[in-house]
Amino acid sequence: DEVTAPNTPRGRWYTVSEAVLIGCHALDLGYTQRLIGTGRFHEANPALGQFDDPGLFVGVKFTLAFGQVKATRTIARSGHPLLAAVTNAAIGGVMCGAAAHNARLYRDYRREQP
């Protein structure tokens, strides 16, 4: 049997936008978990805030990120790679903004600690 590459969209901008999307989701997840672990912070998104178990929370966040990647790959494969790249960049920008906000909160929290 011949092994073939998965049917993924081609193009530099799409590839970069997908990396941004995934990377920003990961950063947001990391800082969110650190903040929740302090006991002083909680998840601001009410849909995600209901998951108290860290493992379940991570699973839900990864499922959301996977769903977004799958959706934008479908858009790209249907002949709209630029729209898919812009969508990834927009979602990634929001996620990077959330991660940056969480990073600032965590930095400030750490500064307050003796």
N, C-alpha and C positions, 0 to 999 in steps of 0.2 A: 504494500500500500504506500502510496505517495503522500507525504506530509506537505500540506500547503499552509501558507500564512493565512490568518483570519482575514475576513473581508473588512478591513478597516479603511477609513478615508485616508487619502493621500494629500500631501501638501504641508508645507512648512508652517503656515499660519494655523492650520487646524491642529497640527501636532503640538505646537507651542501652547495654543489655547487649552488643549486637553491637559497638558502638564501643569499649567497654571491652575486649572480647575481642581485637579486632584491634589496638588501641593497645598493649595489654600484650604481645602477641606481638611487635610491632615494637620496643618498648623492650627486651625481653629479647634479641631478635636483635641490636640495636645494641650493647648492652653486652657481650654474649657475644663478638661479633666484635672489639670493642676489647680485651677481655681476652686472647683467643686471639692477637691481633696482638702482644701484648707478649712472647710466647714463654714466659711463666711460668705460664700457665693453660691449661686444656683444658675441653672440654664435659663436664659432669658426667653427662649422660644417655648411657648406653652406646649406646643405639640411634642417637643423633645424633653421638656422638663418633667414629664410624667415617668420617665425611665430612671429610677433610682439606682438600679444595678449598673455598675460601670461597664460590665461586659455587654449587657443588653444595649446600653447607650451607644457604645462603640459599634455594635452590630447594626443598629438603626442608622447611625450616621454613615457608615460604609454603604449600606443599602441605598440610602438617598443619593450618595455620590455616584454609585454604580448606575442607578436609574437615570441620573442626569447625563452621564457619559453615553449610556445606551441610547437615550433620546436624541442627543446631538449627533451621534454616529448615524442614526437613522435619517436625520435631516440631511447630513452630508451625503450619504449614499443615494438619497433621492434627488440629487442634482443641485444641492444648495450648500456647498462646503463653506462659502463665506458666511452665510447665515449661521451655520453651525459653529464656526469659529467665533463669531461675534457673540453668540449666545453663551458659549463657554467662557469667553472673556468677561462678559457681564456678570455671570454667576460667580466666576472666580474672583472678580473684583469685590463683590459683596462679601464673599467668604474671607478674602484677604483683609478687608476692612474689619470684619468681626474678629479675625485673629489678631490684628494689630491692636484693636481695642482691648482684647483679653490680655495681650502681652503687656500693655501699659498697666492694666489693673493688677496683674501678677507682679510686675516690677514694683509698683507702689506698695503692694502688700508686703513684699520681701523687705523693702526699705523700713517699714514700720516694725519689723520683727527685731528683737534685741540680739 
